[in-house]
Amino acid sequence: MTTTLTIDCGGGGIKGSVLDEGGNMRAQPLRVPTPYPLPPDLFVKTLLELGSRLPVADRVTVGMPGMIRHGVVIATPHYVTRSGPRTKVDPDLVTAWHGFDARSAISSAFGLPALVLNDAQVHGAGVVAGTGCELMLTLGTGLGWALFDGGTLAQHLEMSQAPVRWGMSYDTYIGEHERRRLGDAFWSRRVRNVVEGLRPVVLWDRLYLGGGNARLITATQVARMGDDVVVVPNDAGIIGGARAWTFRS
């Protein structure tokens, strides 16, 4: 049996567990706060320390925010800031992260094969049916996005950074800061408006809403989104770590 250490990296916390081939957790998930400032070497060290507290695995899957291509970080929105999301960007961190070969660094640190994807892609791998056009949106510190077509993972788009209203990006518009400011009811309306705005753009067969804040969307707004929209558990961000290996190109 091949086991997978899966680590889900967010703006506020990093959590992980070990999965069997069926995606079942073999250990209670562990979580640590995301440290800031966070250069790549500290990022890898944090993952290694978290993994050392979990059962030994055969391979590693890491989901992290940002544009990741073939395991290389092109851009990551939160980890280039000095004190965490919505704080000042550090130009030295932008330089350090751009082009960082996260897959090679993590594989070398753990001494195991590694897979590094955008966190929403790992989340989606844990829930998609593998038929038709399926979109995964994760709601947490910001917005995560992953698109699957017939079970094939499409090229990642950083929709979180696209403008939406009042000069705000999707990341800001429906991110954690605005949820706290507005309260769950008004924030839930924003989420529904975003969903309805994206519907004619993607024309999905199924939309999944996950991430730590998906459970906070009010039942009224979920019902208004339609039967093709499904709220999924946040632990899919870990559970998808085993199945994500089947989506490699």
N, C-alpha and C positions, 0 to 999 in steps of 0.2 A: 504494500500500500504506500503510495506517495503522499507525504504530508506537506502542507504549505503553511509557512509562517506568513500571515497577512497583517500588514500594518497600514492603517487608515490615518493619513496625516491631514489635520485640519488647521485652521487659523488659531483656534483656541486650545486644541488638545490633540494628542497623538495616541491612538489606541491600537491594540493588536491581540491576536489569538492565533492558535494553530488549528488547522482544518484537516480533516481526512479527505479522501478523493471525492466524497459526496458533498463536501462543503459543510460538514457538521463540525462544530467546535469541539476540540479535544481538551480545551482548557478555558476557564473563565477569562473573558477579555480583560486586559489591563489597560489603564489609561494614565498618561502623564501630561502635565501642561506643556504646551508648545513654548520652548524657551526663546527669548528675544534679548538682544539681536541674534539672528540665526544664520551664520555663515554655513556653507555646505559641509565643512568638516564637523561642526557641532551637530548638524542635522544627522549625519551618518552615525556619529557617536551616540546620539540620543536613541536612534533606532536599535543600535547594537546593544545598548544597555537594557532597553525594553525587551528585546528578543532573548537576552540572557536569563530573564525571569520566567520564560515560557518553555514548554517542552521542546526538545530538539526536533527540527524539521528537515525535510529534504530539499526545499527550495523556498524562495522568498518572493512575495508579491507586495509591492508598495504602491499605494495610491496617494497622490499629492496634488495640491491645487496648482493650476497653471497650464501653460502650453508645454506638453511633453511630446517629443518626437523620437521614436525609436530609443527610448530610455534617456534621451538627452534633454535637459531643461532649456527651453527657449526663453521662457519668462515665467515668473511665479509672483503673484500679486502681493501676498502677505509676507513672505519670507525676506523680502527686500526692505522691509520697514525697520525702524530702530526699536520700536517698543510694541509691535503687533499691529493688527489691522487698523486702518484709519489714522495711523501715526505717520510721521515724516519718513519719506523714502531716503535710504542711504545709498548714494551713488556707488560706493565701494561694494555694497552688497549686490547691486544690480549687475555690476561687472563680474563679481564672483559667481553669481548664479547663471548668468547667460553662457550657454554652451557647456555647462557642467554635466559630465557624463555620469548621471546618477546610477544608472544600471550597473556600469562597470565598478563604480566606487562601492556600491552596496554589495555586489557579488564578491568583491575582493575582501571587504570587511567581514562578511559572514562566512566566506569560503563555500558559498552555495550558488547555484544558478539563481538569477534574479530577474524579475519582471517589474518595470516601473511604468505606470500609466497615470493619466489624470484620475483623480479620485472618483469623479462621476462615472468614468468608464468602468472602474472596478465595481462600483455600486450597481451599475446597470447589468454587468455580467452576472450578478447574483439574482436578477429578477426577470430578465427578458425571456420571452417564450421561444424566440428564435424564428418567428414567422412574421412577415410583413415589415412595415416601417415602425420602429419602436424608439421613442425618445425618453431619455432619463434626465430629469432635472433634480438636482439636489439643493436643498434649502438649508443653509447654515450660516456661517460667517458671511458668505456671499451666495452666489448662484453657481452651481456646477451643471455641465451640459455634456451629454454623450448620446450619439445617434447610432442605431443598429439597423441594418437592412437585411432581412432574411437571416439573421443570426451572424452577420458579418459586421464587425466594428468599422464604422466610417471614420474618415479623417477628423481629428478633433478640431473644433472651432471654439475660440474663446468668446462665446456669446456674452459671458459675464461682463466683458469690458465694452460691449456695444452701448451707445447712448440710447436712452429710452424716453425720459421726460425731464424737463427742467434742468438739462445739463447733467443729469445723473445717469450712471451706468446701471445695468441690471444688478450688478454686484451690490451697489449702494441702495438702489430703489427697493429691493425686496430682501436686503441683507439683515443681519441680526440687529444692527444699530437702529435701523428704521422700525423693525418689529418692536423693539423696546420703546421707542419714542411714540409710536402710534397705538400700541396695544394690539392684541391678537385679532380683534374683530376688524379694525380698519386695515391692518396689514393683510389679513386674509382676502379682503376685497382687492388689494393690489395684486396679490398672487393670481387671483382669478382673472384680473384684467390682463396680466402678462400672458397667462395661458391662452386667453381668447385672442390676443394679439399675435401669438406665435402659431395658432392653429392654421390660418391660411398660408403661412410661410412653409410649414413642414408637412401638413396634411398627414399626420401620423395615423397609424392603425391603433396604436396604444401609447398613452403617455403615462409614465411613472413619476410620481413625486416622492422623493426620499430625502435623506439628510435629517439632521437633528431637529429641524423646525417643522418638518412636514406634518408631524402629529399635532401641531398647534393650529393648523388651518381649521377653521370652524366647519362643523358638519354641514351647515347651510351652504357655504361657499363650495365645498366639495361636491355636494349634490348638484349645484348649478353648473358645474364644469362638464357634466355628462358622464355616461357610462364608459367612455373610452379613456377616462382619467382615473388612475388607481394610486392610492397612497400606500407606500410600502415601508416596512420597518427600517430603521436606521442601521441595524446590524447587517444589512445587505452590503454595506461598505466593507465589511470583513468577510462575510460569507462568499462574496463574489471573487475572492482572491484565488480560490482553487480553480473555478471555472474560467477565470480570465485567461488562463494559459491556452485555452482552446480558441481564443479569439485572436491570437497572434497572426500577423501576416507572414 
